[in-house]
Amino acid sequence: MTQALRHDAMRARNLALVLGAVGARGSVTRAALAEMTGLTKTTVSKLVGDLIEGGLVVETGAVRDGERGRPGVEIRISGQHVAALGLEINVDYLAVCVVDLARTVRLRRTQAVDNRAAPPVDVIAQLGDLAAAVVDEAVEKGLRVVGGVLAVPGPVDMTSGVVHNAPNLGWRDVPLASLLRFPFPVRVENEANLAALGELWFGSGLPDFLHVSGEIGIGAGLVVRGRLFRGAHGFAGELGHVVVSPAGPPCRCGGRGCLEQYAGQDALLTAARAAPFRRAALNRRAADTPPTSGYVSAGIPQKDAAETPMVAQEKTPGSSGATQAGATQAGATQAGATQAGATHRRPAETPAAGQKDAPETPGAAQEKMAETPGATHKRPAETPGAAQEKPAETPGAVSATIPLEMLLPAQQGVSWVLSRLREGDEKARAACERAAWALGVALSSAVNLVDPDAIVLGGIYAPLFPWIGHMVTDTMKARLGQMRGAVPPVVVSRLGAEAAALGAAGQVIEQVMADPAALLHS
């Protein structure tokens, strides 16, 4: 290696070291950076100057850090220049978001569209139109989008960008990466993995957890010590195709009795409109039967349930007059949202939902949380829709859910189930019980295999959480109680269906933080 190359490599490492220290501290002076990194003050000043010129950090103001002489000037990550693009293709919607380097969501757009069996070229073209409009708007705000990641619901070859099999889309061995046309690098990644990373970076921040993405398909992402576990070939986390009942209904994957056939969005909606769920039909033991009470599985005595904020409801979920944590009035939809299953139309012809600037808090879907039901912390009996910021600390306990407004347009079908649940509809309650039982069975196997510290339910399971959370935990307790003292706590993701797109953008941000020199040289 020549001297010039060694110098460039050392500079790249030092830039990453300094930028990482700024990101970790929030704001810090040059003198403090020199002490933290072990670099000389002269070197730090030169590196900070390069980072400022590249729009990655910004000077805030003079502060005294305890030293004599002139006050130091604090440095922090700049959110005014560099940004990342998060994209998602799912079965019944497209989503795009822009997140700046300070991890603030600047723009988000969603479009309801039926992608089942749609040609990949057509889907990519429509996503490209939606993304181009968002990128143009980001540029108008002074942002430079430097890269993107696309989330898709299926196993992806990380090297080639080939989607091996996305059964709910009807895609097999699709070279998706080669179809993308953007003026910056865009990679393809599994949706469930990105949702787990979104929860890590923008949500709860738990270091060890299993994130379950509930959509039409069901995926899972495992985070261990703050890092995503992909498996030997990158295909880990296909929870939706864990067999719940070998003699169960056929699945699009070619198997039978997969979890998706009991707890996926389509299965849930179908069951809610069909005959009531009969436990005996699944040939399970009495110990596996979902609880009739909404409190038992959380380890909270029933007499104390109404006194425990954000954990239990005054009545069993689904009963008439029950309090709904995280639910809003029936029929609530996002502004401009089209109905799920809409045919392919260009964004100019179909206004996408959420066409407003995102709030400053990453992961929040409301324009102003203070004005949205669920923004304040009150007992369920006082404020339907209240939500908490942190997962419950009690082992096996469950936390409240997010407001219905956080559903993407294509998920508004779940709002029908929620409205039926609030009215005490037996079919809707039975459908949720059936889904919760199946989810608990599959998660019991997952817990035995990977031993997660917590289980986070996202996607459609977030608004349904008051009706399924306790039942999932109870089923896991029945199956795991002899093997372990307590089951992992089951909590709800406050990101809802936005987790995958946020995780996609977050991957680009992490790449910039890890190698700022590559961006400065571009």
Secondary structure, DSSP 8 states (H G I E B T S, - for coil): --HHHHHHHHHHHHHHHHHHHHHHHSEEEHHHHHHHH---HHHHHHHHHHHHHTTSEEEEEEE--S-SSS-EEEEEE--SSEEEEEEEEETTEEEEEEEETTS-EEEEEEEE---TT--HHHHHHHHHHHHHHHHHHHHHTT-EEEEEEEEESS-B-TTT--EEEETTTTEEEE-HHHH---SS-EEEEEHHHHHHHHHHHHS---SSEEEEEESSSEEEEEEETTEEE--TTS-TT-GGGSBS-TTS-B-TTS-BSBTHHHHSHHHHHHHHHSS---GGGGT--GGGS--SSSSGGGT--GGGGGGSTTT--SS-TTSTT---TT--STT---TT---TT-----TTTS--BT-SB--SSTT--SS-GGGSTTSS---TTT-TT---SS---STT-------GGGS-GGGGHHHHHHHHHHTT-HHHHHHHHHHHHHHHHHHHHHHHHH--S-EEEEETTTTTHHHHHHHHHHHHHHHHTTT-SS---EEE-TTGGGHHHHHHHHHHHHHHHH-HHHHHH-
